[in-house]
Amino acid sequence: MAKSLNQTEKTNGFIVIVEDEGESLKAMKMALGKKGYHVEAFSNADEGIRFITGSPREIDLVITDLRMPGTDGLTVLKETKEANPEISVILVTAYASVDSAVQAMKLGADDYLTKPIDLYEFRARVSKLMTNSNLNREVEMLNQRLDKQFGFDNIIGRSQPMEALFDKIRVVAGTNANVLLLGESGTGKELIANALHQHSQKRGQRFLPINCAAIPADILESELFGHERGSFTGAVSRKIGKFELAANGTIFLDEIGDMNLDLQAKLLRVLENRELTRVGGSDPIHIHSRFIFATNRNLQEEVREGRFREDLYYRMNVVTLNIPPLWQRRDDIPLLVHYFISKFNGEHGKQVADIDPVAMKRLTAYAWPGNIRELRNVVEHLVIFNRGGVISEKDFPDYLDRKEDVPLSVTIPVGMTMAQLEQEAIRQMLAHCGGNKTRAAELLDISLRTLQRKVKEMEGGGSDAEPEL
Ligand SMILES: Nc1ncnc2c1ncn2[C@@H]1O[C@H](COP(=O)(O)OP(=O)(O)OP(=O)(O)O)[C@@H](O)[C@H]1O
């Protein structure tokens, strides 16, 4: 039967019980199952510990018997708190001994119960801890969202390409359509994915970003789909995958161009059927997630080269948003610089009041190959080391001068002609060299006169420069 853990987890919660006495284990499991909790039960402490430490972020509460043959309940408590101190733990003791109760509390147990268990009392104590746990989780999610600065207000940009992008985001956000974000590294793809989630019907549910390039290919599948115990060597316990965890929320698959072909086929099936099976499992699990994909690769080229599945590309490419690189929206640079000065003043307790015009001009002319991430880091540096309250050129980090080390990137929009491409290369190289034509010509490997002539043509002055020697 199809299951959706996220639904049960959202309303009631996820509880693990470790108890060697079969009858007692059965009674507790039934009592909690009836209340709609998702319960995993273990009669062996070592197996319980393996499960808990395998999925420490998903579990809300662990209930463990204190005395068990072999590994005891205090070890379960210790391992649980080490794996995730947020998990509440109830210790169940055979007799009310002050000593064991004191020891349990000292070790961080949140509550303890004595046998024989009064099921009414048991459910009441569990319910109290679960309410706290859900509250904590909500506060944590809220804080995470605030930290991550969701919302359009925090996507700074008033340039024409950004205004056009905002218009599209407004239209797309309210729908449940999957979205593909294309743009260079550091252009704000994750920020925009957050904003799309925050303005969608899924807000209030999980937003789960996953960087496909950061997770080794051989474990990415089980990270995304989860796995059943024993499905492969090392799968010592069941693991709930990210797709299942955000079954009702938004999944942001960053660097999708780095996913291998095998996994691409599996992802396509998820998108088509809206269901998945854990690795080594057979039960289909329905998911209702919205997918946002992002990449800085040219996916059409990846398809041509056979590295990316064409059918998956078309499936993802229904709504595509192109995020312009910073050099294409230089008008936004002063705005971003002021925004980051004020942000980092706050974060570092500084009082930088302004930046002088020469320094601003240089920041505006720079190529920013690392886009907004790079600009943000530079401004943070400038704010931290500033003394007089006004940023000037002398405060610049050295590497801003070592421009030759920094690769330039030219994006070629469809429809750009060869002549326009050449002009863009010249414009960028000049900006990169702070307007120094001799240096720019050197780096472009053309004569200074050719460069001068081309610049004049670009400025609309015709090619009346001196002939090239
Ligand atoms: N328009 C913007 N306004 C304010 N801050 C921005 C903007 N765009 C990006 N940033 C900031 O720049 C940094 C990089 O952005 P983000 O991580 O979203 O980029 P990305 O395109 O997802 O990068 P990558 O492809 O490397 O994952 C973040 O700190 C983000 O908050």
The ligand as an SDF file (V2000), in Angstrom:
LIG
                    3D

 31 33  0  0  0  0  0  0  0  0999 V2000
   19.3880   39.5200   -6.1390 N   0  0  0  0  0  0  0  0  0  0  0  0
   20.0080   39.2720   -4.9750 C   0  0  0  0  0  0  0  0  0  0  0  0
   19.8580   40.1200   -3.9510 N   0  0  0  0  0  0  0  0  0  0  0  0
   20.4980   39.9140   -2.7850 C   0  0  0  0  0  0  0  0  0  0  0  0
   21.3000   38.8690   -2.5380 N   0  0  0  0  0  0  0  0  0  0  0  0
   21.4950   37.9760   -3.5230 C   0  0  0  0  0  0  0  0  0  0  0  0
   20.8410   38.1290   -4.7900 C   0  0  0  0  0  0  0  0  0  0  0  0
   21.1970   37.0920   -5.5720 N   0  0  0  0  0  0  0  0  0  0  0  0
   22.0290   36.3450   -4.8330 C   0  0  0  0  0  0  0  0  0  0  0  0
   22.2080   36.8600   -3.6120 N   0  0  0  0  0  0  0  0  0  0  0  0
   23.0780   36.3160   -2.5460 C   0  0  0  0  0  0  0  0  0  0  0  0
   24.2460   35.8020   -3.2010 O   0  0  0  0  0  0  0  0  0  0  0  0
   24.6350   34.5370   -2.6570 C   0  0  0  0  0  0  0  0  0  0  0  0
   24.6080   33.4640   -3.7220 C   0  0  0  0  0  0  0  0  0  0  0  0
   23.2590   33.2170   -4.1180 O   0  0  0  0  0  0  0  0  0  0  0  0
   22.6840   31.7540   -4.4000 P   0  0  0  0  0  0  0  0  0  0  0  0
   23.3040   30.7520   -3.4830 O   0  0  0  0  0  0  0  0  0  0  0  0
   21.2130   31.8490   -4.4260 O   0  0  0  0  0  0  0  0  0  0  0  0
   23.2840   31.5320   -5.8720 O   0  0  0  0  0  0  0  0  0  0  0  0
   23.1900   30.2500   -6.8040 P   0  0  0  0  0  0  0  0  0  0  0  0
   22.9240   30.7530   -8.1780 O   0  0  0  0  0  0  0  0  0  0  0  0
   22.2180   29.2600   -6.2490 O   0  0  0  0  0  0  0  0  0  0  0  0
   24.6620   29.6980   -6.7360 O   0  0  0  0  0  0  0  0  0  0  0  0
   25.2200   28.1910   -7.0520 P   0  0  0  0  0  0  0  0  0  0  0  0
   24.8710   27.9130   -8.4930 O   0  0  0  0  0  0  0  0  0  0  0  0
   26.6930   28.3340   -6.8310 O   0  0  0  0  0  0  0  0  0  0  0  0
   24.5470   27.2800   -6.0890 O   0  0  0  0  0  0  0  0  0  0  0  0
   23.6710   34.2750   -1.5170 C   0  0  0  0  0  0  0  0  0  0  0  0
   24.2720   34.7550   -0.3380 O   0  0  0  0  0  0  0  0  0  0  0  0
   22.4540   35.1020   -1.8640 C   0  0  0  0  0  0  0  0  0  0  0  0
   21.7490   35.4740   -0.7160 O   0  0  0  0  0  0  0  0  0  0  0  0
  1  2  1  0
  2  3  1  0
  2  7  2  0
  3  4  2  0
  4  5  1  0
  5  6  2  0
  6  7  1  0
  6 10  1  0
  7  8  1  0
  8  9  2  0
  9 10  1  0
 10 11  1  0
 11 12  1  0
 11 30  1  0
 12 13  1  0
 13 14  1  0
 13 28  1  0
 14 15  1  0
 15 16  1  0
 16 17  2  0
 16 18  1  0
 16 19  1  0
 19 20  1  0
 20 21  2  0
 20 22  1  0
 20 23  1  0
 23 24  1  0
 24 25  2  0
 24 26  1  0
 24 27  1  0
 28 29  1  0
 28 30  1  0
 30 31  1  0
M  END
$$$$
